[in-house]
Amino acid sequence: MADRQVDTAEMEQVGPTTRRRQLGLRLLALREEAGLSAGAAGERAGVSQATVSRYERGHGNVRWNQVEALCRVYGTTDEETQELISLAKNSKATEGWWVPYAGRLSRPMRLLLAIEDEASRVEQYAAGVVPGLLQTLEYAKAIKQTPGSTIPPEDVDEYLAMRMHRQQILDRTTPPAFRVVLDESVLRRVVGDPETTARQLDHLLSRGAEPNITLQVLPFAQGVYAAALGNVIVYGGADPSLDVIFIETAGGSLFLEEPEARQVYAQGLAFLREEALDPDASAQLIAEARSSHLRKKRKK
């Protein structure tokens, strides 16, 4: 097979969610090369069809002896079998920092936090509000909730604490590379009051100066882009084939992993970065927007 080698050093750099997804993709490719259905593969390996499908989707913990049995069915080499067994043994789910909040989190949010925690590269286009990884607590509190989906008052503080905890990935010794394109509307919209918004923009300027964070602004003067009609986050690492596209809508969350989707969103984000202001010009626009909010406050 043309799959790249997976060594111990590399496995230490990624978490269990990524390893399960790597393992699943390789098992799926092996089964398809063998010309077997999931049911047939499972029958020959002595496991259920549901288990074969679950492993291929990267869901749940993995039993290495079942992976070994599947490898025998697929006729893999001893070397590749050992690689896949190593992935299986090191793919056990561990307790992430979000576990204390798990009872109040939806499954998509738990998956999002697991993927985010393991990402070494995060790319985002934001058209509505400042990205959660860059929000101040004051700004986050001021975001208005949709009637009918308001968080119970007793859960607000815990929810906000979780959102702030997410940001710690940017303060790690080796933080992910975070590239953000902000629509200018994010800078101009008053959230809470002008002072709250100005302090949020101060925070953007401070974080944008960090070496792992690249902030660019897509100004009004550039017009409207088909690629900029919704918020999108791409989580990834060294292997682009494992990138996950996250889209949040009013009706729920979408995780896209199909190769076609990866290509479309990668091209779209690359195009927006080309069209957006460079980081220095973006910082100047953010500073100008901050001053504008403070002028509005003084006029009141």
Beta strands, then each sheet from edge to edge (+ up, - down):
strand 1: 121-126
strand 2: 177-183
strand 3: 213-218
strand 4: 232-236
strand 5: 244-249
strand 6: 252-256
sheet 1: 3+ 2+ 1+ 4- 5+ 6-
end
